[in-house]
Amino acid sequence: MTTAWGSTETSPLATSAHFRVERAGNIGLPAPGVSLKLVPNESKLEIRVKGPSVMQGYLDEPELTKQAFDDEGYYRIGDAVRFAEDGNPASGLVFDGRVAEDFKLASGTWVSVTTVRTGVVAEAAGLLADVVVCGHDREYLALLAWPSVGACRAVVGRDDPTEKLVNDDAVRARVLQALKAWNAKNPASSTRIQRLLLLCDPPSIDAGEITDKGYTNQRAVVMRRAADVERLYDLVNDGSAIEVCVTG
């Protein structure tokens, strides 16, 4: 198995791991004719792309096109990378999240959305299908989360509908257990989760909550479900306890 990286705008491959790697995830080096620029962006390296395979602009969208490229003509794809081996560019690059999704807490601390998102889902061991990280200009991190229906039904031992599963005490206890385990390993304010809201309705493709590549669109979900986000922050929380809330 190998890995490549790019987007529709880069036709689509911009890098490729054309050498032997120990595990999937190394996106390799630039494809022939493609050049990359790595730009420090807070604690990350933002990756930008230029080459004959990169689009020249968005049709009839001059302002959007202007925003998409820097002053040297590199396409701002919005991703971050790191070297597979520090100080050794030949080792290839590893995807390091979306700088376009990252945000700051009210304290000014940067939050790596991809790190928290993938870490919590992994810690939940199949119980959560996906989560969206909230906390821009807020005091603490909170999550909007979709339960994995099959895993939750296994917990309760019944084929309950989603609306009933998210209100089940056993399911909520298991989610709380996963959050406590995550927080024990990640106690910093940029990673610690204070509240989680279990959602009944899945992300909507028509509303743009799912991208054309099948990923959850963090920004679109937060905007569309602004009322749910406010629920995560509308109660006083002194930080002494983790809360699992449910919709409805």
Buried (B, 14 or more C-beta within 10 A) or exposed (E): EEBBBBBEBBBEBBBBBEEEBEEEEBBBBBBEEBEBBBBEEEEBBBBBBBBEBBBEBBEEEEEEBEEBBEEEEBBBBBBBBBBBEEEEEEBBBBBBBBBBBBBBBEEEBBBBBBBBBBBBBEBBEEBBBBBBBBBBEBBBBBBBBBBBBEBBBEBBEEEBEBEBBBBBEEBBEBBBBBBEBBBEEBEEBBBBBBBBBBBBEBBBEEEBBBEEEEEBBBBBBBEBBEEBBEBBBEEEBEEEEBBBBBBE
